[in-house]
Amino acid sequence: QVQLVESGGGSVQAGGSLRLSCAASGPTYSTFCMAWFRQAPGKEREGVAFRDSGGYVNYADSVKGRFTISKDSAKNTLYLQMNSLKPEDSAMYYCAAGRYCVGRTVGDASWGQGTQVTVSS
């Protein structure tokens, strides 16, 4: 099973930027699909950005054009560059990794502990 450690969260004003990192360790097949999810208090967890082993990426409509998911395969580290942040982006952000991506889900997913992002107006 893969282990995931997120970092890079914090507090920022609206319009600012943050970059989240997710360092993965474990079998390569367990990271064929990697993704970022977020969950705000009182809301359901939302899939934000997905990347499969072929480099195909998929974003939630709410973040398209503002967020960019990328991966450094040599370091087995996933990133989420977040620009033009809005207060509604405030949430706990989780990294997920698994054997496959299906729609906005990750198959056989392992999860990180989460990193908090707070955007003030």
Salt bridges, closest charged atoms under 4 A:
GLU46 OE1 - ARG38 NE 2.80
ASP61 OD1 - LYS64 NZ 3.11
ASP89 OD1 - ARG38 NH1 2.93
ASP89 OD2 - ARG66 NH1 2.72
ASP108 OD2 - ARG99 NE 3.57
